[in-house]
Amino acid sequence: MNHKIIIYIMVALIAGLGVYFFFSNKDFNKFIKKNIIGDKKETVLSKEYEIYCIADGTYSVNTDYAIPQINKEFIERIIDSIHYNGSGKFWITYIDKDSKNNRNIYIAIPPLARTETYPKEINGESSFDYEDRIVKWKENISKYSIDSIAKETTYYQRKSEFIKKCDSLLKTTVYVKSSENRFSDVIGTLNSIFKSLGKSSEVNVQKFVIAFSDLQQDTPNLKQIPELEPVPEKVTLIATNPSPGSSNACTDEVEELDSPERVFETIFK
């Protein structure tokens, strides 16, 4: 079969799936209407993010500081916030008694498929010329909508699959009572993350590590406590702690926020 024909068929299938989602899924329908089809949508300056989220289900967190837990609602909101504000990469990992090799789950987040900016009236322009430009703009966005819905369908599906994986990790590995979660190797987790984020050379990327943890090292089981690497340049370390300053965190290079809501205010301000 001709290569171009195969591509056309694939595009048609994706677009068709997008239309199906649009009419059958209320959440997706609302998402598309709000972000793609709106008549007077403005272009938003795109930013790039690399965000690592750390979950901590160890005993000290559960019993001493009432650190909030990461849930799938938080994960979806932060992924969508990256998507709406630009594009980027998101990871979720966790702390246990020996964290240096703990697995993480990753997703690449594309920018929101946006229509061209609604025409603004030019000084000295006749009303007829302005109306002609609006008509032309409406023609362009109607052609653009099918492709945009297809892209957003793909994003919506990938996001849903990613959140399911994260939810499973949190429920079966992180927030459970086990011998692995008795102590906290915070430094092992942070060193792995710092090594990963420090490799990126992009100049304009905004990098954050969000720890739902007291960041207190508590690992008597380790033969040798690792040395904490310095926080890489241009990386902001955030910890959510209802009582900032109450724990013996392993680093002073951290911004403590008293609730998850403050995370969004800080990153996407």
Number of C-alpha atoms within 10 A of each C-alpha: 5 6 7 9 10 11 11 10 11 12 15 15 13 18 21 16 15 25 17 13 19 19 11 11 12 11 10 18 17 13 15 21 13 12 16 21 18 14 14 11 15 13 11 12 7 13 17 21 20 20 24 24 22 24 23 28 29 26 19 20 22 16 9 11 16 14 24 19 19 22 14 17 10 15 20 14 12 19 21 19 15 25 23 20 17 18 22 21 18 20 18 22 22 27 28 27 21 19 20 18 9 13 12 15 15 15 16 15 22 18 19 21 19 19 23 15 14 17 16 9 14 10 6 6 9 11 11 9 12 15 13 12 16 16 12 12 17 17 11 13 20 12 10 17 18 19 17 21 26 22 18 22 23 14 18 16 10 14 18 13 11 16 20 12 13 21 17 12 19 22 11 10 16 23 19 14 14 14 11 17 21 15 24 30 27 29 25 23 22 25 18 16 22 20 13 12 20 15 9 11 8 8 8 10 16 16 23 19 23 22 27 24 29 28 24 18 19 20 18 12 12 12 7 8 14 13 10 15 14 11 20 16 10 14 17 17 21 21 25 24 25 17 15 14 12 11 15 11 16 16 15 10 12 17 14 21 17 15 16 18 11 13 18 14 9 10 17 13 6
